[in-house]
Amino acid sequence: MTILRFLAPTVVALALSTTVSAAGPCTQQIAQVQAQVDAKLRANAVAGPTAPESPAALRSHQPTPQSIAEAESKLGVISQELTTAVTTGMARAREADRAGDQSACEEALAAVRHALGQ
């Protein structure tokens, strides 16, 4: 029992330390912009037309923001240009964040916000 008492806090501390060390200079900003993207996708999905379920949906696969954006683009709810701008901008931001380049990350996030009309 004593070992378990010490093991649990140690495991939690180790998990938290790896999470914090993996964070880049604009990880928090990326999370905020991703939440804005997700909210826009949800709003468009609710307001837009519907389509039949895909084979992936029938296999219990959960939709991702990317797959939702692609489906909305095919339905004409959002443009392919917006989908591409958001996808590439978020990828650039994440890459810059991993590289520790805060200014490049902020530029990429600004481009995503601009594409979203914010």
ABEGO torsion letter per residue (X at the ends): XAAAAAAAAAAAAAAAAAAAAABBAAAAAAAAAAAAAAAAAAAAAAABBBBBBBAAAAAGBBBBAAAAAAAAAAAGABBAAAAAAAAAAAAAAAAAAAAGBAAAAAAAAAAAAAAAGX
